[in-house]
């Protein structure tokens, strides 16, 4: 079995894979919580891949390597797709892993992977299995926080799953309308632009807010909340096979 760990800006996701089968998924609030969970003792883990968008992981990585062989995923890690991003060393590991997951889902196809989390990240892979890049914009929570932080009077609100407000009749409704309907319109609009250029494109949606967007987008998509974890497992397998 293999352990996949994805350290994001707001939470840590870990998964157990048996070959290419996703056996279990765990969510942790900290690396300390992950180590204390006993996950490394509960499963016969042979190898692990660790990806992180935060910098302070050295202590955790050292403790992890006491227990299992770890591949630290970074810009220099070989992947099964061609990375043509011009500043590869500034590319978030989650973006590239999501791209690998999308390519594995539909190889030799034009694929747009949208990761709706802290930020909304757009990642495009060509039918020639080339990662070109994409875009980054504020996620849902970030939109609410930005309006509160950079104004004097607007309150800090949370995402309202039940709200479908186009015309806000008070300040709270207006904030919700702008943040939520605006984000959906952005994602739909960008998908439409990609489809106009690549009519046969496959669109995959992942990330913490996948359920919010999945039921609101007008464009046809495939949703997989664990796409990044699956992409990391593909990268781990790819590197293990290269060393044989």
Secondary structure as UniProt FT lines:
FT   STRAND          2..7
FT   STRAND          12..18
FT   TURN            19..20
FT   STRAND          21..28
FT   HELIX           31..36
FT   TURN            37..38
FT   HELIX           39..42
FT   STRAND          47..52
FT   HELIX           58..65
FT   TURN            66..67
FT   STRAND          69..72
FT   TURN            75..76
FT   STRAND          82..83
FT   TURN            86..87
FT   HELIX           88..90
FT   HELIX           93..105
FT   TURN            107..108
FT   STRAND          111..116
FT   STRAND          119..125
FT   TURN            127..128
FT   STRAND          130..138
FT   HELIX           140..149
FT   TURN            161..162
FT   HELIX           171..176
FT   HELIX           177..181
FT   HELIX           182..197
FT   TURN            199..200
FT   STRAND          202..206
FT   TURN            208..209
FT   HELIX           210..214
FT   TURN            215..216
FT   STRAND          222..223
FT   TURN            225..226
FT   HELIX           227..242
//
